[in-house]
């Protein structure tokens, strides 16, 4: 969390997102850990402007794209920043294709 905050202070949103998506807590059953990690990812996403979305998505590898898709669905299910999440979803689908949606919806491991 501290590393992500430092990167955001430097306006390095790409590395902040990459860092926040690294090693997501999919193996834990602790809701507190999952919520804390989700809050970090959301903090990075809400700092992104519309003009930065494509560059941000383009900087991610396929595993990170799928992880980000999981977080987007999590945030939309809680009605959290839905307009931003829909913009990110559209950019992500354009980059990763519908396969990302299928992988995320069929994966039992949630973030």
N, C-alpha and C positions, 0 to 999 in steps of 0.2 A: 504494500500500500504506500509506503514511504517513497519507494522508487517511482511509482506511477505519479505521485504528487510532485516530485522533483521534476519529472519529465514534462508534466503539464505546466509547471511554472516557467519552464524554458520554451513553452509553446511547441514542444516536440510531440504532437498528438499521435503521429504514426507509431513511434516507439512506445508511447504510453499505452496505446491500444494493444500492440503486440505483447507487451509485458503483462498487461491485465488479462489477456487471453491465454497466456502460457500456463500450462499445467492446471486446468480448471478442476474444481473439486467434484468430479463426477463419481468418484469411488466412495465418497463419504456419505453417511446418512444424516450427518449433522446439518440441520436446517440453518443454524446460526452461521456456520462456515459458508454455506452456499449463499446465504443472504449477504454476508459481508463481501464475498467475492463479487456477487452481482452488483452491489452498490459501487464497487470500484470500477467495474466495466461501464456501468451507467454514467458515472461521473465523467469518464473519458468521452463517451458518446454524446452527452449533452453539451460538451465543450466544442463540438465539431459544427462548423457552419455548412450550409448547403453546398457551397462551392468546394469544400474540402472532402465531401463524401466519396466521390469517385477515386480520388488519389488515395484515400485511406483504404478503401476496399481493394484497390489494385495492389497495394503493398502487402496483402496477406496471402499466405499459402493456403492450399485447399483444406487442410485440417483446421486452421484458424478461421477460415470462412464458415465451415460447418459449426464450429464452436460459437462464432458470432451469431449465426442463425439461431442457435439454441437460446442465446440470451435475448435476441430480438423477440422470439415467440414468448419467452418468459415475461418480458416487459410489456408486451401487448396484452398478455392474459391478465395483467394487473392494471391495465389502462394507464400505463406509465409512458408519457411522452409519445403517444401513438402516432402523431403526424411525423415526427422524426423517425420513429421505428419503421413506418411504412416507406419513407424515402430510402432508408438504409436497406430495407428488404428488397425494394425494387433494384437498387444498385447491386446488391449482393446476388440476386437471381440473374441479373444481366451478366455478371462476371462468372458465377459458379454454375449457372443453369438450374433447372428444376431438380436435378439429381440431389442437390444440397437439401432441398425441401424434403424429398423422400427419405434421405438418410437421417435427417433430424427427427422426422415424425415417426420413423420406425425404430429409432435407437431408444432403448430403455433407460440408458444412463442420462440423467438430466442434470443441468447446471443449477 
